[in-house]
Amino acid sequence: MEMERNTTFKKELCNRLDIRHGKWVHKLNSKNVSAEAATMPMYAQNIVGANINQKYDACNAPNLYQWQVAERKNENDSSCEFQQEFNSELFCDLMKNSVILFIGDSITWEMYASLVHLTDGSNVTKIVHNRAIQRKIAIVVNVCGNNHVTLIYRWNKHLMEEGTSVAIENILKETFPTMIVLNTGAHYQPNNSYHDNIDHALDLIGSWQEMCQNRNLPCPFFWRTTPPGIFNCKNFVRPVNNITMMEEYVASNPLYNWEKIRHQNRIALQRLESSRLASYHIIDAYEVGIQRPELQVSSEDCMHHCQPAVADTYNTIMLHYLQANRTLEDISKLAAYEYPFNRTTNISPSGHDVDWSQDTTPYLS
């Protein structure tokens, strides 16, 4: 696929505000859309004819929704361009020969596993994630065929070295990624600790960016914000396109400090603004995720997602920013770069476990 410069687009690409203030809409081309689905009430108990002893299961229903950017309020502003579906061919062309490192917790794993599936069609299970935690190892998967994009996942709960979380400085010594996606927030920590840990992580990211500049390489950095868990999540059966209502709902039902996530997202954005980073992009997962309460795993787990729809959207937003900023020169530079470390996939073909014969990642204690 021949790459074209952004100036060839008939519309300008949407900016962060356009994306952040979007909403969930029905997929226009979905064969599963029906009048019943289109008018489905927000709460499970309001479904006509529902058996009160058998709740509606959104996890096993088809995903009928996709993220749509906000309409511009100024009538003189033209609409902008945003691909609502992830384009794997575009991603693989833009990121040829890249090494993309995801650092974060199990919500970051959802985004990582989603990207593996979107680009390669493979599924990596939560068992693999658990192995990574237990052994403190990296998970490495190569995707995109001959374009050879390497996706690496590293567990780190609070952006610091503790328990099963490997220090970020050690992670960056193991490999030299040419793109990083970073997040913390699902596991609450006091504001002072959160503030300090983010500052330390961003300082390390700044040093990594300087290494990229010294090697004349384009190295995008993404910070993903954190959506809160939703109390009684299984009472919802569809998206709730009212962020004010959902924020009030979370605040009035405090559980596991989820009501504090909104404020800590603001802290993270403030620290990014005051950091020494040369550049960064924001994936506004908070706005996207808080409005899909029906996709949480179960009444016992209202933080994780049972379908990839939300994580797929995070990756679609990430691709949008790459499309907006990646140049032909960037692609050429990365394509020619030779990495000084082993990029071999260490997942079994089934995606159910680590391929221990290929595990060359050092055990870090």
C-alpha positions, 0 to 999 in steps of 0.5 A: 500500500502506497503511503500518502502525505496527510495533505492529500486527505479531503478532510483534515484529521480529527484532533484530540478534542474531536475524539475525546468528546465523541460518543458510541453509535450503532455500526451502520454496516452491522447485520445484527442491528435491529429495531429491538437493539436500537431501542434497548433501555439502559438498564437490564431490569427495564428490558420488556419481558425480561426474566428478573432471575436471568440478567441480560449478558452483554458479554455474549452479545454482538458488539453493535457499537463504535466510537464516533467523534464529536460534531463540531459546534461551529457551523463554519467548521467542516467535519474531520476525518476519523476511521472508526474501524482499525485499519491493520494494513495502514498500521503495518505500513506506518510502523514497519520494523517498529518495536512497540513497548506497552508498560502498565497493568492488566488494562494495558494488557487488554490494549496489547492483546487487542492490538495483537489480534487486530494486526495478526488475527491471533489471540493471546490469553490472560494465562500469558499475562499471568505468566508474565507477572509470575516470572517477571518476563516480557511478552513478545509477539511479532505481527504484520508479516514482512513489515515485522512489527514487534509488540512487547508487553511489560507488567508494571502496576504503579510505574515503580519497582515493587513485587512482580513489577519490574523497574522501568529503567530495567525494562528499557535496558533490556530492549530499545523500543521505538514506540512506548505506550504507558499507563497507570491508575487502575490500582489506586495509590495515594496522590503523592505516590502517584505524582512521584511515580509518574514524574520518575517514569516520565523522566525515564521516557524523556531520556529514552526520547533523547536516545531516539533523537541521538539515533535520528529515529522517530519514537512516538510516546503515548499516555493512556488515561484510565477509565474507572470501574462501574459499580453494579456494572451488569445492571447496564445493557448498552453504552451510556452517552452521557459522561456527566451522568456516569461521573455522578454515578461513579462518585455516588457509588464509591468502590475501590477508590474508582471515584478518584480516578478522574482526579488522578487522570488530571494529575497525570495530564498536568505532569505530562504538560510540565515534563521535559518530553519532546512530544507525546500523545494522549489516548483518552481511554477515560471518556471512551471506557466510562461510557461502556459500563455493560462490557465489564466482565462480571458483577464481581469484576467491574473494572476489566472488559469481557469484549475487546470493543473498548480496547479496540477503540483505544488502538484505533485512536492510537492509529489515528494519531500515528496517521496524523504525524507519521511521515514517509521519512519516519517510515524509511528511517525505521525500516532501515534500523537494525535492533541490537536484541532478540525480537523472537516471539515467545508465545506458543502458536495457540496463544495460550502459554509462553513458548518457554523454548523461545523465552530469552528474557532475563529473569529480573529480581 
